[in-house]
Amino acid sequence: MRKWRVFAAAISFACWAPLVTQAETKLDTEKLAKLDLEDLMQIEVSSVSCKSESLSKAPAAVFVITSDDIRRSGATSVPEALRLAPGLEVARINGNTWAVSARGFNGQFANKLLVLVDGRSVYTPLYSGVDWDTLDLPLDEIERIEVIRGPGATLWGANAVNGVINIILKHSKDTQGGKISTIVGDEDRFIGTARYGGKLSEDSTYRTHLKFSDRDQQSALDGGGAGDGWSYLSGGFRADFQEHAANNFTFEGDLRSSNEGTRQIGGARALDFDQIRRPRSEDLHGGSLQGRWNYRASQDSEVKVQSYYQKSRRNGAAVGEDRGTFDFDLQHRYAVRPDLELLWGLGYRNDRDDLHTNSVTAIFDTSKQTDDLFSSFLQFDYRLSPSELHFIVGSKFEHNDYSGFEIQPNARLLWNSSEVGTLWLSVARAVRTPSLAESSIQFLVGQTETETGLPGLIYAFGNEDFDSEDLLATEMGYRNELARRTFIDLAVFRNNYANLRSGEPAAPFLASDGQSIIVPLILDNRVDGDVSGFESTLTFPILDWINFKSSYSLLLMDINPDKGSRELAQTRTQGLSPQNQINAWLAMNLPHQLELDLLMYYVDSLPDANIDAFTRFDARLGCKISEALSASVVVQNLFDDQHEEMSDFLSLIESTQVDRSFYGRLDWRF
């Protein structure tokens, strides 16, 4: 502990030394780094309409996490940075696993959120979710994270049900020169990133990066070490070529490798079955190559073509997976006339999976699977002249190998007024298509007693007739600059779900080895639900040098099985999402290039996981020592030794506690 105190003291001295040597200590707000609140509503977003538009005119519940937000929040991973967004549920399960969802249905295998990196989908078709431990990106290379709450299926397709997260990386021209960042702490023991960018020609630039992270294990529920440490090594590049202002090409790629510890659970905690704690080590490897071409033929016509291939290998606690994905996407925006814009596109995706089971916990009917997805979309944006009223209507058309042909329409009204603000209304249908696991898995859920005296093993069986989950969503939102540098963003929604996943009991039978009784649960679509909520954000300056940001999210869930269904587990998912969440952030620009950030996160209880409500406080002190060198000290969970955030009864791993942590950071630019 002494070495950390010395390290923190050294950084503090480096930050405060200028104060001692300066004769003038008067706060000069003109020379301080501005909070740029005036530009907040003009931040460009591209994920809502597949084109660049200002945040103020986006017809959706969208929140933007900027690169400066990430830096000043003290987050060291993508999921931790996502805590800043209203309407998102972020819970850390153990040292290397997170549960992230939007507007309900959270858990390790949350499957209603689409996550993209520069438009490249990173979800796994194995369970239609995201492995967040494969996304340990260099946070300094992120330009912004666009978080859309609500369905985005019309443009992005199936699984963009409750939200879309698009992580947009910086253009290589904005990362010229070299930079080395080092984090040293108790939980984040070491995170080092080296980056260098240069020019290939007058109008072509590149960058490369290398990142290594070593994270300590968290605390187990019994107080000991949880064995969930995590190490990660990645490298990547990006090159941007620009022939002229209307024609540019981007090529990027990455390689990654990691090792993480975990404890596998046999049985289901929420159903009070015995747990078998099995220490395991998982290896993950992967990489991707992506190319993107943008061509603006005229002010009224723009073409975007993108293609990528990504490969991943995971030696999981229960299931091992080798997956290769090829994806192609074409979009064309065309102004038919001054008041009517057409956006259309075509897409194709191919997934090849090679599966192997590492225990009796999960068995697949097939070890190799190839899936094809064909898609197209059409969207019209009609401006009702001469007002700023827009009517936007469109639909996605997809064909997949599980549920066949799907149609996902959307209609929106947008009214933008410089005096009143922006008001929008949306009605949309979205589907969550079946995953590979839901069609072919045999999954050990837990154990029970039987009348025969033999142990009963409860298995969930996949179903080839499992259908898509349906959502009909209605949303309304409002955003405006109420006063100088004071902004508000409100959204209300109601989601009606049909054909949600259920597990229907079937007749038990004797296992092939004669040593146990198999108690089957057949996956089906016999659960419906209504989810409604309210989300708000407020940003205003307390003083010229103090900015206050806050958000509040309310979530009400009512999930019920159909008449005749004997499903129990799915209805409990409503207890895995907090009803209330509150975020607050004081961002202060102090004299002499100092920054002080105080953040608070309140998360309501999770009754079906036996998780109490908790309030987390983070603090960050940073300073710019010179043009080339900056430093910061961060403390997370300032007033709480440790707390549990998620215990998913469908999870294969043991949840742990999130410990208080601190780290020091140095950034050197050259």
C-alpha positions as CSV (number, residue, x, y, z in Angstrom):
1,M,0.0,0.0,0.0
2,R,2.9,2.4,0.7
3,K,4.0,2.4,-2.9
4,W,0.6,3.5,-4.1
5,R,0.6,6.4,-1.6
6,V,4.0,7.5,-2.8
7,F,2.8,7.3,-6.4
8,A,-0.3,9.3,-5.7
9,A,1.7,11.9,-3.7
10,A,4.1,12.3,-6.6
11,I,1.2,13.0,-9.1
12,S,-0.5,15.3,-6.6
13,F,2.8,17.3,-6.2
14,A,3.2,17.5,-10.0
15,C,-0.3,18.9,-10.3
16,W,-0.2,21.4,-7.4
17,A,3.4,22.6,-7.9
18,P,2.3,25.3,-10.4
19,L,0.0,26.7,-7.8
20,V,2.9,27.3,-5.5
21,T,5.1,29.0,-8.1
22,Q,2.4,31.2,-9.6
23,A,2.1,34.7,-8.2
24,E,-1.3,35.1,-9.7
25,T,-4.0,32.6,-8.5
26,K,-7.0,34.5,-9.9
27,L,-9.3,32.2,-11.9
28,D,-9.1,33.2,-15.5
29,T,-12.1,31.5,-17.1
30,E,-11.0,32.7,-20.6
31,K,-7.8,30.7,-20.5
32,L,-9.3,27.6,-18.9
33,A,-10.3,24.6,-21.1
34,K,-14.0,25.3,-22.0
35,L,-16.7,22.8,-21.2
36,D,-18.1,23.5,-24.7
37,L,-21.7,23.4,-23.6
38,E,-22.6,25.7,-26.5
39,D,-21.7,22.9,-28.9
40,L,-23.6,20.1,-27.0
41,M,-26.7,20.2,-29.2
42,Q,-24.6,20.4,-32.4
43,I,-22.7,17.2,-31.7
44,E,-23.0,15.1,-34.8
45,V,-24.6,11.6,-34.6
46,S,-24.8,9.1,-37.5
47,S,-26.4,6.0,-36.0
48,V,-30.0,7.2,-35.9
49,S,-30.5,7.9,-39.6
50,C,-27.3,6.4,-41.1
51,K,-26.2,10.0,-41.9
52,S,-24.5,12.8,-40.1
53,E,-27.0,15.1,-38.3
54,S,-26.9,17.3,-35.2
55,L,-28.0,15.8,-31.9
56,S,-30.7,18.4,-31.7
57,K,-32.4,17.1,-34.8
58,A,-32.1,13.3,-34.2
59,P,-35.6,11.7,-34.0
60,A,-34.7,9.2,-31.3
61,A,-33.7,8.8,-27.7
62,V,-30.0,9.2,-28.3
63,F,-27.2,10.0,-25.9
64,V,-23.6,10.8,-26.9
65,I,-20.6,9.9,-24.7
66,T,-17.7,12.0,-26.0
67,S,-14.0,11.2,-25.9
68,D,-13.7,13.9,-23.2
69,D,-16.5,12.3,-21.2
70,I,-14.7,9.0,-21.2
71,R,-11.4,10.6,-20.2
72,R,-12.8,12.6,-17.4
73,S,-15.1,9.8,-16.0
74,G,-12.1,7.7,-15.1
75,A,-13.5,4.7,-16.9
76,T,-10.9,2.1,-18.0
77,S,-13.2,-0.2,-20.1
78,V,-16.1,0.3,-22.5
79,P,-18.8,-1.1,-20.2
80,E,-17.7,1.2,-17.4
81,A,-17.9,4.2,-19.7
82,L,-21.5,3.2,-20.6
83,R,-22.6,3.8,-17.1
84,L,-22.8,7.5,-18.1
85,A,-25.7,6.9,-20.4
86,P,-29.3,7.1,-19.2
87,G,-31.6,4.2,-19.8
88,L,-28.7,1.7,-19.9
89,E,-28.2,-1.0,-17.3
90,V,-24.6,-1.8,-16.6
91,A,-23.7,-4.3,-13.9
92,R,-20.4,-6.0,-13.4
93,I,-20.8,-9.7,-12.7
94,N,-17.1,-10.5,-12.0
95,G,-13.7,-9.2,-12.8
96,N,-14.1,-9.8,-16.6
97,T,-17.8,-10.1,-17.3
98,W,-20.5,-7.5,-17.5
99,A,-24.3,-7.5,-18.0
100,V,-25.3,-4.5,-20.3
101,S,-28.8,-3.9,-21.6
102,A,-31.2,-1.0,-22.4
103,R,-34.7,-0.7,-21.1
104,G,-34.9,-4.1,-19.3
105,F,-34.0,-7.7,-19.8
106,N,-30.5,-7.5,-18.4
107,G,-28.2,-10.4,-17.6
108,Q,-25.0,-12.0,-18.8
109,F,-26.8,-13.2,-21.9
110,A,-28.7,-10.0,-22.6
111,N,-29.9,-10.4,-26.2
112,K,-31.8,-7.3,-27.2
113,L,-29.0,-4.8,-27.7
114,L,-27.0,-4.3,-30.9
115,V,-23.4,-3.2,-30.3
116,L,-21.2,-1.9,-33.2
117,V,-17.6,-0.7,-33.6
118,D,-17.5,1.7,-36.5
119,G,-20.6,0.0,-37.9
120,R,-19.1,-3.5,-37.4
121,S,-21.4,-5.7,-35.3
122,V,-19.7,-7.5,-32.4
123,Y,-22.6,-9.6,-31.2
124,T,-22.2,-13.4,-31.1
125,P,-24.9,-15.5,-32.9
126,L,-24.4,-18.2,-30.3
127,Y,-26.8,-16.4,-27.9
128,S,-27.5,-13.1,-29.7
129,G,-25.5,-11.1,-27.1
130,V,-22.2,-9.4,-26.6
131,D,-19.0,-10.7,-25.0
132,W,-17.8,-7.5,-23.4
133,D,-14.5,-9.1,-22.5
134,T,-13.6,-9.0,-26.2
135,L,-14.0,-5.2,-26.4
136,D,-11.1,-3.9,-24.4
137,L,-10.5,-1.1,-26.8
138,P,-7.9,1.7,-26.4
139,L,-10.3,4.3,-25.0
140,D,-8.2,7.2,-26.3
141,E,-9.0,6.1,-29.8
142,I,-12.8,6.5,-29.3
143,E,-14.2,9.7,-30.8
144,R,-17.7,9.1,-29.3
145,I,-20.2,6.4,-28.3
146,E,-23.7,6.9,-29.7
147,V,-26.2,5.2,-27.4
148,I,-29.7,4.8,-28.9
149,R,-32.4,3.6,-26.5
150,G,-35.3,2.0,-28.3
151,P,-35.5,-0.1,-31.5
152,G,-33.2,0.7,-34.4
153,A,-34.2,-2.4,-36.5
154,T,-35.4,-0.4,-39.5
155,L,-31.8,0.5,-40.3
156,W,-29.7,-1.9,-38.3
157,G,-31.8,-5.0,-38.4
158,A,-32.7,-7.9,-36.1
159,N,-31.5,-7.7,-32.5
160,A,-31.5,-3.9,-32.5
161,V,-34.6,-4.3,-30.3
162,N,-34.1,-2.3,-27.2
163,G,-31.2,-0.2,-28.3
164,V,-28.1,0.3,-30.5
165,I,-24.6,1.2,-29.2
166,N,-22.2,2.4,-32.0
167,I,-18.6,3.0,-30.9
168,I,-17.1,5.4,-33.4
169,L,-13.3,5.6,-33.5
170,K,-11.3,8.7,-34.3
171,H,-10.1,9.4,-37.8
172,S,-6.3,8.7,-38.1
173,K,-5.7,12.4,-39.0
174,D,-6.8,13.3,-35.4
175,T,-4.3,11.0,-33.8
176,Q,-1.0,12.1,-35.4
177,G,2.2,11.7,-33.6
178,G,2.9,9.4,-30.7
179,K,1.3,8.8,-27.3
180,I,2.0,6.5,-24.4
181,S,-0.5,6.1,-21.7
182,T,0.1,4.2,-18.5
183,I,-2.3,3.2,-15.7
184,V,-1.1,1.7,-12.4
185,G,-3.4,0.8,-9.6
186,D,-4.7,-1.9,-7.2
187,E,-7.5,-3.4,-9.3
188,D,-6.4,-2.2,-12.7
189,R,-2.8,-3.3,-11.9
190,F,-1.4,-2.2,-15.2
191,I,-2.9,-0.8,-18.4
192,G,-0.4,0.4,-21.0
193,T,-1.2,1.8,-24.4
194,A,1.2,2.9,-27.1
195,R,0.0,4.7,-30.2
196,Y,1.6,6.3,-33.2
197,G,0.1,8.1,-36.2
198,G,1.7,9.5,-39.3
199,K,1.1,10.4,-43.0
200,L,1.2,8.1,-46.0
201,S,0.7,11.0,-48.4
202,E,-0.6,14.6,-48.3
203,D,-4.2,13.4,-47.9
204,S,-3.7,9.9,-46.4
205,T,-2.9,9.2,-42.8
206,Y,-2.5,6.1,-40.5
207,R,-2.2,5.0,-36.9
208,T,-1.1,1.9,-35.1
209,H,-1.6,0.9,-31.5
210,L,-0.6,-1.7,-29.0
211,K,-2.4,-2.3,-25.6
212,F,-1.8,-4.5,-22.7
213,S,-3.9,-4.7,-19.5
214,D,-3.6,-6.8,-16.4
215,R,-6.5,-6.6,-14.0
216,D,-6.6,-8.2,-10.5
217,Q,-9.2,-10.6,-9.2
218,Q,-12.3,-9.3,-7.4
219,S,-13.5,-10.4,-4.0
220,A,-15.7,-13.5,-3.8
221,L,-18.9,-13.4,-1.9
222,D,-17.3,-15.2,1.0
223,G,-14.6,-12.6,1.2
224,G,-11.7,-14.4,-0.4
225,G,-10.2,-14.0,-3.8
226,A,-12.6,-14.8,-6.7
227,G,-9.9,-16.0,-9.1
228,D,-11.4,-13.8,-11.9
229,G,-8.3,-11.9,-12.9
230,W,-8.0,-10.8,-16.5
231,S,-5.1,-10.1,-18.9
232,Y,-5.6,-8.7,-22.4
233,L,-3.2,-8.0,-25.3
234,S,-4.3,-6.3,-28.5
235,G,-2.8,-4.4,-31.4
236,G,-4.4,-2.7,-34.4
237,F,-4.1,-0.2,-37.2
238,R,-6.2,2.3,-39.2
239,A,-5.5,4.0,-42.5
240,D,-7.6,6.7,-44.1
241,F,-7.2,7.6,-47.8
242,Q,-8.8,10.7,-49.3
243,E,-8.7,11.2,-53.0
244,H,-10.7,14.4,-52.7
245,A,-13.3,15.8,-50.3
246,A,-16.1,13.6,-51.8
247,N,-14.2,10.3,-52.0
248,N,-12.5,8.6,-49.1
249,F,-11.6,5.1,-48.0
250,T,-10.9,3.6,-44.6
251,F,-9.1,0.3,-43.8
252,E,-8.7,-0.9,-40.3
253,G,-7.9,-4.1,-38.4
254,D,-7.0,-5.6,-35.0
255,L,-5.7,-8.7,-33.3
256,R,-6.4,-9.6,-29.7
257,S,-5.6,-12.3,-27.1
258,S,-6.7,-12.6,-23.5
259,N,-6.8,-15.0,-20.6
260,E,-9.3,-14.7,-17.8
261,G,-10.2,-16.6,-14.7
262,T,-13.7,-17.6,-13.5
263,R,-15.6,-20.0,-11.3
264,Q,-18.2,-22.1,-13.1
265,I,-21.5,-22.7,-11.3
266,G,-23.4,-26.0,-11.6
267,G,-27.1,-25.5,-10.9
268,A,-29.1,-22.3,-10.7
269,R,-28.8,-20.0,-7.7
270,A,-32.1,-18.3,-8.2
271,L,-33.9,-21.7,-8.0
272,D,-31.9,-22.8,-4.9
273,F,-30.0,-25.7,-6.5
274,D,-26.6,-26.7,-5.3
275,Q,-23.7,-24.8,-6.7
276,I,-20.4,-26.5,-7.7
277,R,-17.6,-24.0,-7.8
278,R,-15.1,-25.0,-10.5
279,P,-12.1,-22.7,-11.0
280,R,-11.5,-22.3,-14.7
281,S,-9.2,-20.3,-17.0
282,E,-10.6,-19.2,-20.4
283,D,-8.5,-18.2,-23.4
284,L,-9.9,-15.8,-26.0
285,H,-8.3,-14.9,-29.4
286,G,-9.6,-13.0,-32.3
287,G,-9.2,-10.3,-35.0
288,S,-10.9,-8.4,-37.7
289,L,-10.3,-6.6,-41.0
290,Q,-12.7,-3.9,-42.2
291,G,-12.9,-1.7,-45.2
292,R,-15.2,1.3,-45.8
293,W,-15.7,3.5,-48.9
294,N,-17.7,6.8,-48.8
295,Y,-18.4,8.5,-52.1
296,R,-20.4,11.8,-52.3
297,A,-21.4,12.1,-56.0
298,S,-23.1,15.4,-55.3
299,Q,-24.8,17.3,-52.5
300,D,-27.9,15.2,-53.1
301,S,-26.3,11.7,-53.5
302,E,-24.0,9.7,-51.2
303,V,-22.9,6.1,-51.3
304,K,-21.4,4.0,-48.5
305,V,-20.0,0.5,-48.9
306,Q,-18.6,-1.5,-46.0
307,S,-17.3,-5.0,-45.6
308,Y,-15.5,-6.8,-42.8
309,Y,-14.3,-10.2,-41.8
310,Q,-13.8,-11.2,-38.1
311,K,-12.5,-14.3,-36.5
312,S,-12.8,-15.4,-32.9
313,R,-11.9,-18.3,-30.8
314,R,-13.2,-18.8,-27.2
315,N,-12.4,-21.7,-24.9
316,G,-15.3,-21.1,-22.6
317,A,-16.1,-22.7,-19.2
318,A,-18.9,-24.7,-20.8
319,V,-18.8,-24.1,-24.5
320,G,-15.8,-23.5,-26.9
321,E,-16.5,-21.6,-30.1
322,D,-14.5,-20.9,-33.2
323,R,-16.5,-18.4,-35.3
324,G,-15.8,-16.6,-38.6
325,T,-18.1,-13.8,-39.8
326,F,-18.2,-12.1,-43.2
327,D,-20.4,-9.0,-43.7
328,F,-21.2,-6.7,-46.6
329,D,-23.3,-3.6,-46.5
330,L,-24.3,-1.0,-49.1
331,Q,-26.2,2.2,-48.4
332,H,-27.3,5.0,-50.8
333,R,-28.8,8.3,-49.7
334,Y,-30.5,10.3,-52.5
335,A,-32.4,13.5,-52.5
336,V,-35.4,12.8,-54.7
337,R,-36.5,16.4,-54.5
338,P,-35.8,19.3,-52.1
339,D,-38.4,18.0,-49.6
340,L,-37.9,14.3,-50.0
341,E,-34.9,12.1,-49.2
342,L,-34.5,8.4,-49.9
343,L,-32.2,6.1,-48.0
344,W,-31.9,2.5,-49.1
345,G,-29.5,-0.4,-48.6
346,L,-28.6,-4.0,-49.1
347,G,-26.7,-6.4,-46.7
348,Y,-25.4,-9.9,-46.4
349,R,-23.9,-11.7,-43.4
350,N,-22.4,-15.2,-43.2
351,D,-21.5,-16.9,-39.8
352,R,-19.6,-20.1,-39.6
353,D,-19.5,-21.7,-36.1
354,D,-17.4,-24.6,-34.9
355,L,-18.6,-25.6,-31.4
356,H,-17.2,-27.9,-28.8
357,T,-18.4,-28.5,-25.2
358,N,-16.1,-28.5,-22.3
359,S,-18.4,-30.0,-19.7
360,V,-21.8,-31.6,-19.2
361,T,-23.2,-28.1,-18.6
362,A,-24.0,-27.6,-22.3
363,I,-24.3,-29.9,-25.3
364,F,-25.2,-29.0,-28.9
365,D,-27.1,-31.1,-31.4
366,T,-24.5,-30.0,-34.1
367,S,-20.8,-29.1,-33.8
368,K,-20.7,-27.1,-37.0
369,Q,-23.2,-24.5,-38.2
370,T,-23.4,-22.0,-41.1
371,D,-25.9,-19.3,-41.1
372,D,-26.8,-16.7,-43.8
373,L,-28.6,-13.4,-43.3
374,F,-29.9,-11.4,-46.3
375,S,-31.3,-7.9,-45.7
376,S,-32.5,-4.7,-47.4
377,F,-34.1,-1.5,-46.1
378,L,-35.9,1.5,-47.5
379,Q,-36.5,4.8,-45.7
380,F,-38.2,8.1,-46.8
381,D,-37.6,11.4,-45.0
382,Y,-40.3,13.9,-46.1
383,R,-40.1,17.5,-45.0
384,L,-43.6,19.0,-44.7
385,S,-42.7,22.4,-46.2
386,P,-42.4,25.1,-45.1
387,S,-42.2,24.1,-41.5
388,E,-39.5,22.0,-39.8
389,L,-41.9,19.1,-39.5
390,H,-40.5,15.8,-40.9
391,F,-42.3,12.5,-41.5
392,I,-39.9,9.6,-41.6
393,V,-41.1,6.1,-42.6
394,G,-39.3,2.9,-43.6
395,S,-38.8,-0.7,-43.1
396,K,-36.1,-3.4,-42.8
397,F,-36.6,-6.7,-44.7
398,E,-34.5,-9.7,-43.6
399,H,-34.3,-13.4,-44.2
400,N,-32.5,-15.6,-41.7
401,D,-32.1,-19.4,-41.3
402,Y,-34.1,-19.7,-38.1
403,S,-37.4,-17.7,-38.4
404,G,-37.4,-17.0,-42.1
405,F,-38.6,-13.7,-43.5
406,E,-38.9,-10.7,-41.1
407,I,-40.4,-7.2,-41.7
408,Q,-39.5,-4.4,-39.3
409,P,-41.2,-1.1,-40.1
410,N,-40.8,2.3,-38.4
411,A,-42.6,5.6,-38.6
412,R,-41.4,8.8,-37.0
413,L,-42.5,12.4,-36.7
414,L,-39.9,15.1,-36.0
415,W,-40.6,18.8,-35.3
416,N,-37.6,21.0,-34.9
417,S,-38.0,24.7,-33.8
418,S,-35.4,27.1,-32.8
419,E,-37.8,28.6,-30.3
420,V,-39.5,25.6,-28.9
421,G,-36.9,22.8,-29.3
422,T,-37.1,19.4,-30.8
423,L,-40.1,17.1,-30.4
424,W,-40.3,13.6,-31.8
425,L,-42.7,10.6,-31.9
426,S,-42.0,7.1,-33.0
427,V,-43.8,3.8,-33.6
428,A,-41.7,0.8,-34.6
429,R,-41.7,-3.0,-34.8
430,A,-38.5,-5.0,-34.1
431,V,-37.7,-8.6,-33.7
432,R,-35.1,-10.6,-31.8
433,T,-34.3,-13.6,-34.0
434,P,-33.5,-17.0,-32.5
435,S,-29.9,-17.8,-31.6
436,L,-28.0,-20.9,-32.4
437,A,-28.2,-21.9,-28.7
438,E,-32.0,-21.6,-28.7
439,S,-32.4,-23.9,-31.6
440,S,-30.0,-26.7,-30.7
441,I,-28.6,-26.5,-27.2
442,Q,-29.0,-28.9,-24.2
443,F,-28.2,-26.6,-21.2
444,L,-27.9,-27.8,-17.6
445,V,-30.0,-25.4,-15.6
446,G,-29.9,-27.2,-12.2
447,Q,-30.6,-30.2,-10.1
448,T,-33.6,-31.5,-8.2
449,E,-34.8,-34.6,-6.3
450,T,-36.9,-37.3,-8.0
451,E,-39.2,-40.0,-6.7
452,T,-36.8,-42.7,-8.1
453,G,-34.0,-41.7,-5.7
454,L,-31.8,-40.8,-8.7
455,P,-30.6,-37.2,-9.1
456,G,-32.7,-35.1,-11.4
457,L,-30.8,-33.0,-13.9
458,I,-32.9,-30.1,-15.2
459,Y,-31.9,-29.4,-18.8
460,A,-33.2,-26.7,-21.1
461,F,-33.6,-28.1,-24.6
462,G,-33.3,-26.0,-27.8
463,N,-36.3,-26.0,-30.2
464,E,-36.0,-25.9,-34.0
465,D,-39.4,-24.3,-34.0
466,F,-38.4,-21.5,-31.6
467,D,-39.7,-18.2,-33.2
468,S,-38.6,-14.6,-33.1
469,E,-39.5,-12.4,-30.2
470,D,-41.7,-9.4,-31.2
471,L,-41.6,-5.8,-30.0
472,L,-44.1,-3.0,-30.8
473,A,-42.5,0.2,-29.4
474,T,-44.0,3.6,-28.9
475,E,-41.7,6.5,-28.0
476,M,-41.9,10.2,-27.6
477,G,-39.1,12.7,-26.8
478,Y,-38.2,16.3,-26.3
479,R,-34.9,18.1,-26.1
480,N,-34.0,21.8,-26.0
481,E,-31.7,24.5,-24.8
482,L,-33.8,26.0,-22.0
483,A,-31.3,28.8,-21.3
484,R,-27.8,29.7,-22.2
485,R,-25.8,26.4,-21.8
486,T,-28.7,24.7,-20.1
487,F,-30.0,21.6,-21.9
488,I,-32.7,19.1,-21.2
489,D,-33.5,15.8,-22.9
490,L,-36.6,13.8,-22.1
491,A,-38.0,10.5,-23.4
492,V,-41.0,8.3,-22.5
493,F,-41.7,4.9,-24.0
494,R,-43.9,1.9,-23.9
495,N,-42.8,-1.5,-25.2
496,N,-45.2,-4.3,-25.8
497,Y,-43.5,-7.7,-26.2
498,A,-44.9,-11.0,-27.6
499,N,-43.5,-14.4,-28.0
500,L,-40.7,-14.0,-25.4
501,R,-38.7,-17.0,-24.6
502,S,-40.1,-19.5,-22.1
503,G,-39.0,-22.9,-20.8
504,E,-41.9,-25.4,-20.8
505,P,-41.6,-28.6,-18.6
506,A,-41.9,-31.9,-20.4
507,A,-42.0,-35.5,-19.3
508,P,-38.8,-36.7,-17.4
509,F,-36.8,-39.6,-18.8
510,L,-33.9,-41.8,-17.8
511,A,-30.5,-40.6,-18.9
512,S,-28.6,-42.9,-21.3
513,D,-26.1,-43.9,-18.6
514,G,-28.9,-44.8,-16.2
515,Q,-27.4,-42.7,-13.5
516,S,-29.8,-39.8,-13.5
517,I,-33.3,-38.6,-14.5
518,I,-33.4,-35.9,-17.2
519,V,-36.0,-33.2,-16.4
520,P,-36.5,-31.3,-19.7
521,L,-37.5,-27.7,-20.2
522,I,-38.3,-27.1,-23.9
523,L,-37.6,-23.6,-25.1
524,D,-40.7,-22.0,-26.5
525,N,-42.3,-18.5,-27.1
526,R,-45.1,-18.4,-24.4
527,V,-44.3,-15.2,-22.5
528,D,-45.6,-11.7,-23.1
529,G,-44.7,-8.4,-21.4
530,D,-45.3,-4.7,-21.1
531,V,-42.4,-2.4,-20.3
532,S,-42.7,1.4,-19.9
533,G,-40.4,4.1,-18.6
534,F,-39.1,7.6,-18.5
535,E,-35.6,8.9,-19.1
536,S,-34.2,12.4,-18.6
537,T,-30.9,14.3,-18.7
538,L,-30.1,17.8,-17.6
539,T,-26.9,19.7,-18.1
540,F,-26.2,23.2,-16.9
541,P,-23.4,25.4,-15.6
542,I,-23.3,26.1,-11.9
543,L,-20.5,28.6,-12.6
544,D,-18.5,29.3,-15.7
545,W,-15.9,26.7,-14.5
546,I,-18.3,24.2,-13.0
547,N,-20.6,22.0,-15.1
548,F,-23.3,19.8,-13.7
549,K,-24.7,16.8,-15.6
550,S,-27.4,14.5,-14.3
551,S,-29.8,11.8,-15.5
552,Y,-32.7,9.8,-14.2
553,S,-34.2,6.6,-15.5
554,L,-37.5,4.9,-14.5
555,L,-38.2,1.4,-15.7
556,L,-41.5,-0.5,-15.1
557,M,-41.7,-4.1,-16.2
558,D,-44.7,-6.5,-16.3
559,I,-43.7,-9.9,-17.7
560,N,-46.2,-12.8,-17.6
561,P,-46.5,-16.3,-19.2
562,D,-49.3,-17.0,-21.5
563,K,-52.3,-18.9,-20.3
564,G,-51.4,-22.6,-19.9
565,S,-47.6,-21.9,-19.8
566,R,-45.7,-23.2,-16.8
567,E,-42.7,-20.9,-17.4
568,L,-41.0,-19.5,-14.2
569,A,-37.5,-18.3,-15.1
570,Q,-38.3,-15.7,-17.8
571,T,-40.8,-13.9,-15.6
572,R,-38.0,-13.4,-13.1
573,T,-35.9,-11.3,-15.6
574,Q,-37.9,-8.2,-14.6
575,G,-36.2,-8.5,-11.2
576,L,-32.7,-8.2,-12.9
577,S,-33.3,-4.6,-14.0
578,P,-33.3,-1.7,-11.6
579,Q,-36.5,0.3,-11.4
580,N,-34.7,3.6,-10.7
581,Q,-31.3,4.9,-11.7
582,I,-29.7,8.3,-11.0
583,N,-26.4,9.7,-12.3
584,A,-24.8,13.0,-11.3
585,W,-21.5,14.6,-12.4
586,L,-19.7,17.7,-11.3
587,A,-17.0,18.6,-13.8
588,M,-14.7,21.4,-12.6
589,N,-12.1,23.2,-14.6
590,L,-9.7,24.7,-12.0
591,P,-6.9,27.2,-12.4
592,H,-3.5,26.1,-13.8
593,Q,-4.8,23.3,-16.1
594,L,-6.4,21.3,-13.2
595,E,-9.5,19.2,-13.6
596,L,-11.7,17.8,-10.8
597,D,-14.5,15.4,-11.5
598,L,-17.0,14.0,-8.9
599,L,-19.4,11.3,-10.1
600,M,-22.3,9.6,-8.5
601,Y,-24.2,6.5,-9.7
602,Y,-27.3,5.3,-7.9
603,V,-28.7,1.9,-8.9
604,D,-31.9,0.4,-7.5
605,S,-32.2,-3.0,-6.0
606,L,-32.5,-6.2,-8.1
607,P,-35.1,-8.3,-6.1
608,D,-34.8,-11.5,-8.2
609,A,-31.1,-11.5,-7.8
610,N,-31.1,-10.5,-4.1
611,I,-29.0,-7.5,-4.9
612,D,-29.4,-4.4,-2.7
613,A,-29.5,-0.9,-4.0
614,F,-26.1,0.8,-4.1
615,T,-24.7,4.2,-4.5
616,R,-21.2,4.5,-6.1
617,F,-19.0,7.6,-5.9
618,D,-16.0,8.2,-8.1
619,A,-13.5,11.0,-8.0
620,R,-10.8,12.2,-10.4
621,L,-8.1,14.8,-10.2
622,G,-6.2,15.6,-13.4
623,C,-3.7,18.1,-14.5
624,K,-1.8,19.1,-17.7
625,I,1.8,19.4,-16.6
626,S,3.0,20.5,-20.0
627,E,2.0,20.3,-23.6
628,A,3.4,16.8,-23.8
629,L,2.6,15.4,-20.3
630,S,-0.6,15.0,-18.2
631,A,-1.4,13.1,-15.1
632,S,-4.5,12.1,-13.1
633,V,-5.5,10.1,-10.0
634,V,-8.8,8.3,-9.9
635,V,-10.7,6.6,-7.0
636,Q,-13.7,4.4,-7.7
637,N,-16.3,3.3,-5.2
638,L,-14.9,6.0,-2.9
639,F,-17.2,5.3,0.1
640,D,-17.9,1.6,-0.4
641,D,-15.4,-1.2,0.3
642,Q,-17.2,-3.6,-2.0
643,H,-20.7,-4.4,-3.3
644,E,-22.4,-7.0,-5.6
645,E,-24.0,-5.7,-8.8
646,M,-25.5,-8.7,-10.6
647,S,-26.3,-12.4,-9.9
648,D,-27.9,-13.9,-13.0
649,F,-29.6,-17.2,-12.4
650,L,-29.0,-18.2,-16.0
651,S,-25.3,-17.4,-15.8
652,L,-22.6,-20.2,-15.8
653,I,-20.2,-18.2,-13.7
654,E,-20.1,-17.1,-10.0
655,S,-20.8,-13.5,-9.4
656,T,-18.3,-11.5,-7.3
657,Q,-18.1,-8.2,-5.5
658,V,-16.9,-5.0,-7.1
659,D,-14.1,-3.6,-4.8
660,R,-13.1,0.0,-4.1
661,S,-10.2,0.8,-6.5
662,F,-7.8,3.5,-7.3
663,Y,-5.1,4.2,-9.9
664,G,-2.7,6.8,-11.2
665,R,-2.4,7.7,-14.9
666,L,0.3,9.3,-17.0
667,D,0.0,10.4,-20.6
668,W,3.0,11.4,-22.7
669,R,2.6,12.8,-26.2
670,F,5.5,13.2,-28.7
